[in-house]
Amino acid sequence: DIAAEANIIRGQADTLWANAASTRHADITRKAFLSLSGLMGAVEQRLPPALEAEVADVKRAAESIRPDEALLSQRDRVQEFFERSATVVRQLSETRSG
């Protein structure tokens, strides 16, 4: 359910903002990224053409975040998640407008 996934992601984002000094940022971020990749998969299933490979890349990028390692030291992994996510969002946007 897309609305439920979106609510989970909002809650995870709120947790990050509310706990700026937390040592659990990597864990919370990883969970939020995995939720976002699931949301992308749910949206992708509703629109042709399928973006299965690209959504799988987003999920792999989310899974690469190590919850036991400081998030700051994982900048490259975080950047990869955002780049792969941007690709999916861009392609979804083109599909909807095309």
Backbone as CSV, one residue per row, in Angstrom:
resi,resn,N_x,N_y,N_z,CA_x,CA_y,CA_z,C_x,C_y,C_z
1,ASP,0.845,-1.187,0.000,0.000,0.000,0.000,0.887,1.247,0.000
2,ILE,0.743,2.053,-1.013,1.599,3.221,-1.210,1.432,4.235,-0.082
3,ALA,0.206,4.503,0.342,-0.023,5.480,1.415,0.621,5.013,2.721
4,ALA,0.532,3.739,3.014,1.141,3.206,4.243,2.656,3.320,4.192
5,GLU,3.246,2.996,3.044,4.700,3.119,2.887,5.136,4.572,3.059
6,ALA,4.385,5.488,2.477,4.713,6.908,2.590,4.673,7.366,4.041
7,ASN,3.698,6.884,4.799,3.609,7.236,6.221,4.787,6.687,7.019
8,ILE,5.217,5.489,6.698,6.389,4.902,7.361,7.626,5.752,7.090
9,ILE,7.791,6.164,5.849,8.951,6.973,5.460,8.925,8.322,6.177
10,ARG,7.744,8.937,6.264,7.623,10.213,6.994,8.032,10.036,8.452
11,GLY,7.606,8.952,9.060,7.973,8.674,10.446,9.467,8.491,10.617
12,GLN,10.092,7.805,9.670,11.540,7.606,9.738,12.274,8.937,9.570
13,ALA,11.792,9.773,8.673,12.404,11.090,8.485,12.251,11.939,9.746
14,ASP,11.088,11.892,10.353,10.860,12.632,11.601,11.812,12.167,12.695
15,THR,12.045,10.859,12.757,12.968,10.311,13.754,14.379,10.835,13.535
16,LEU,14.801,10.911,12.280,16.137,11.450,11.984,16.257,12.897,12.430
17,TRP,15.254,13.709,12.103,15.288,15.126,12.465,15.216,15.332,13.970
18,ALA,14.427,14.533,14.636,14.227,14.714,16.079,15.426,14.259,16.897
19,ASN,16.245,13.403,16.336,17.387,12.832,17.061,18.692,13.128,16.342
20,ALA,18.985,14.392,16.182,20.158,14.802,15.414,21.463,14.252,15.963
21,ALA,21.542,14.016,17.254,22.784,13.535,17.865,22.820,12.008,17.992
22,SER,21.831,11.342,17.477,21.746,9.890,17.616,22.909,9.187,16.911
23,THR,23.335,8.092,17.483,24.358,7.260,16.845,23.712,6.207,15.950
24,ARG,22.400,6.254,15.831,21.663,5.279,15.023,21.282,5.828,13.643
25,HIS,21.860,6.930,13.216,21.475,7.527,11.940,21.628,6.569,10.769
26,ALA,22.714,5.819,10.739,22.917,4.898,9.619,21.825,3.842,9.592
27,ASP,21.467,3.322,10.750,20.418,2.305,10.833,19.072,2.876,10.393
28,ILE,18.730,4.054,10.891,17.460,4.690,10.541,17.436,5.046,9.056
29,THR,18.545,5.564,8.548,18.630,5.939,7.136,18.492,4.717,6.254
30,ARG,19.170,3.638,6.615,19.074,2.402,5.823,17.625,1.933,5.758
31,LYS,16.929,1.943,6.878,15.527,1.524,6.896,14.663,2.443,6.037
32,ALA,14.920,3.733,6.113,14.156,4.686,5.297,14.435,4.462,3.809
33,PHE,15.688,4.241,3.451,16.041,3.996,2.054,15.390,2.710,1.552
34,LEU,15.369,1.676,2.385,14.714,0.427,1.980,13.212,0.641,1.797
35,SER,12.611,1.434,2.667,11.190,1.761,2.517,10.949,2.524,1.219
36,LEU,11.827,3.463,0.915,11.690,4.228,-0.332,11.823,3.328,-1.549
37,SER,12.757,2.386,-1.505,12.901,1.484,-2.653,11.652,0.625,-2.802
38,GLY,11.043,0.223,-1.682,9.789,-0.518,-1.753,8.663,0.312,-2.337
39,LEU,8.623,1.573,-1.957,7.618,2.488,-2.496,7.797,2.663,-4.001
40,MET,9.025,2.803,-4.439,9.299,2.927,-5.875,8.845,1.672,-6.608
41,GLY,9.098,0.524,-6.012,8.669,-0.729,-6.625,7.160,-0.797,-6.757
42,ALA,6.436,-0.331,-5.733,4.978,-0.343,-5.769,4.455,0.590,-6.859
43,VAL,5.056,1.755,-6.985,4.644,2.710,-8.022,4.999,2.155,-9.397
44,GLU,6.190,1.596,-9.508,6.667,1.074,-10.790,5.753,-0.022,-11.313
45,GLN,5.212,-0.840,-10.433,4.344,-1.939,-10.860,3.059,-1.441,-11.506
46,ARG,2.690,-0.214,-11.218,1.450,0.346,-11.769,1.641,1.010,-13.121
47,LEU,2.893,1.199,-13.535,3.155,1.934,-14.770,4.021,1.121,-15.727
48,PRO,3.654,1.042,-16.997,4.544,0.447,-17.979,5.475,1.532,-18.504
49,PRO,6.635,1.266,-19.030,7.276,-0.037,-18.985,7.872,-0.310,-17.603
50,ALA,8.072,-1.553,-17.319,8.601,-1.945,-16.010,10.028,-1.439,-15.840
51,LEU,10.313,-0.988,-14.649,11.660,-0.507,-14.308,12.284,-1.429,-13.262
52,GLU,12.031,-2.716,-13.382,12.454,-3.660,-12.361,13.942,-3.587,-12.060
53,ALA,14.767,-3.535,-13.090,16.222,-3.531,-12.882,16.658,-2.268,-12.142
54,GLU,16.086,-1.124,-12.521,16.458,0.138,-11.893,16.001,0.186,-10.438
55,VAL,14.789,-0.314,-10.157,14.290,-0.344,-8.785,15.136,-1.314,-7.954
56,ALA,15.551,-2.426,-8.552,16.432,-3.371,-7.852,17.771,-2.714,-7.523
57,ASP,18.270,-1.860,-8.418,19.509,-1.121,-8.149,19.337,-0.189,-6.951
58,VAL,18.167,0.452,-6.845,17.889,1.332,-5.708,17.895,0.516,-4.419
59,LYS,17.261,-0.633,-4.450,17.205,-1.478,-3.254,18.613,-1.938,-2.854
60,ARG,19.413,-2.344,-3.831,20.794,-2.758,-3.519,21.594,-1.606,-2.920
61,ALA,21.392,-0.405,-3.439,22.085,0.761,-2.887,21.648,1.006,-1.449
62,ALA,20.354,0.838,-1.164,19.852,0.998,0.210,20.451,-0.067,1.121
63,GLU,20.511,-1.289,0.633,21.057,-2.392,1.427,22.547,-2.228,1.702
64,SER,23.230,-1.437,0.887,24.674,-1.259,1.074,25.003,-0.359,2.266
65,ILE,24.008,0.377,2.775,24.232,1.210,3.963,24.404,0.286,5.153
66,ARG,25.501,0.458,5.874,25.800,-0.390,7.025,25.285,0.282,8.298
67,PRO,24.334,-0.368,8.979,23.749,0.260,10.162,24.726,0.421,11.314
68,ASP,25.811,-0.326,11.306,26.776,-0.270,12.405,27.971,0.635,12.112
69,GLU,27.896,1.388,11.024,28.983,2.285,10.617,28.446,3.710,10.554
70,ALA,29.248,4.665,10.956,28.815,6.068,10.938,28.347,6.456,9.530
71,LEU,27.222,7.135,9.471,26.641,7.507,8.186,27.566,8.432,7.398
72,LEU,28.228,9.325,8.093,29.124,10.268,7.423,30.226,9.560,6.643
73,SER,30.695,8.443,7.154,31.755,7.706,6.453,31.214,6.890,5.287
74,GLN,29.904,6.919,5.086,29.273,6.170,3.996,28.714,7.100,2.919
75,ARG,29.311,8.269,2.807,28.818,9.269,1.850,28.662,8.716,0.446
76,ASP,29.629,7.910,-0.008,29.561,7.367,-1.366,28.344,6.465,-1.548
77,ARG,28.045,5.661,-0.535,26.879,4.774,-0.612,25.578,5.572,-0.604
78,VAL,25.532,6.604,0.215,24.342,7.459,0.273,24.156,8.162,-1.069
79,GLN,25.239,8.686,-1.620,25.177,9.360,-2.921,24.690,8.403,-4.005
80,GLU,25.174,7.167,-3.974,24.735,6.175,-4.964,23.228,5.928,-4.844
81,PHE,22.725,5.838,-3.606,21.288,5.646,-3.423,20.517,6.790,-4.078
82,PHE,20.933,8.033,-3.818,20.214,9.170,-4.375,20.318,9.223,-5.897
83,GLU,21.458,8.877,-6.447,21.615,8.888,-7.902,20.722,7.834,-8.552
84,ARG,20.715,6.644,-7.982,19.877,5.570,-8.538,18.387,5.906,-8.369
85,SER,18.041,6.502,-7.240,16.653,6.916,-7.009,16.233,7.971,-8.014
86,ALA,17.120,8.920,-8.270,16.813,9.983,-9.232,16.548,9.409,-10.619
87,THR,17.302,8.389,-10.987,17.089,7.736,-12.280,15.685,7.153,-12.362
88,VAL,15.267,6.451,-11.322,13.926,5.849,-11.311,12.854,6.927,-11.342
89,VAL,12.991,7.941,-10.503,11.984,9.008,-10.458,11.895,9.708,-11.809
90,ARG,13.036,9.973,-12.412,13.058,10.624,-13.727,12.335,9.752,-14.761
91,GLN,12.631,8.452,-14.758,11.997,7.565,-15.734,10.502,7.409,-15.463
92,LEU,10.110,7.373,-14.189,8.686,7.326,-13.868,7.980,8.586,-14.348
93,SER,8.644,9.717,-14.176,8.076,10.990,-14.606,7.901,11.015,-16.126
94,GLU,8.897,10.532,-16.833,8.821,10.494,-18.284,7.717,9.549,-18.757
95,THR,7.527,8.444,-18.051,6.491,7.484,-18.388,5.113,8.110,-18.214
96,ARG,4.945,8.843,-17.126,3.647,9.476,-16.844,3.335,10.600,-17.833
97,SER,4.367,11.348,-18.246,4.115,12.489,-19.139,4.121,12.061,-20.612
98,GLY,4.627,10.884,-20.880,4.764,10.433,-22.258,3.619,9.705,-22.798
